[in-house]
Amino acid sequence: MIVSAVLALLCACTQEVQKFEDVSTLASPDGQVKVSLTLSPQGTLRYSVNYGGTPVVLPSQLGFDLRGTVKAEKYEYGTDDVTKRDARPGFSLHDGFEVVGCETSSFDETWSPVWGEESEIRNNYNELLVRLCQKESGRLMNVRFRAFDDGVGFRYEFPDNQPLVYFVIKHPCTTCFDGTAFSLF
């Protein structure tokens, strides 16, 4: 009886394990830095970074929530704070996405700075562009990753063919787990 109860509990717990879809992997030119991208069942893009096979950044989510209208329509005064109500509600750009395409490229150049300690600087990286579409709203967003021999960078891009010109980030949902790396956001 106890054994069957334990087995039932284990089966219930394993059903809760989420399956993440592998999107792509990007390696630095020397192959030591690797960025892996996955998509959660909820449509949240996640990234992780390994250096020489050692995890540096554990799986962390990407995205943010945007505020609706930049100008508040109504102010509500409470006992301790003031709440701003937007004319148009904000929206999320961190879940509900599907990957519509991936493109890779490489870049290698050497340039000479006008001033500084080095006479030549090498700019060498591999790049991955992930094109995303939010299924419910149809909003498009791109995330561009660059893997250098000594680190990783990424940025968000919004294609020109949508009405998203000016916006205010209400809440950044981009995370970086592990404590051995940091992000500037």
Helices and strands as residue ranges (DSSP letters): H 2-15, E 21-27, E 33-39, E 45-51, E 54-61, E 64-67, E 72-77, E 82-86, E 91-93, E 97-111, E 121-134, E 140-148, E 151-157, E 168-172
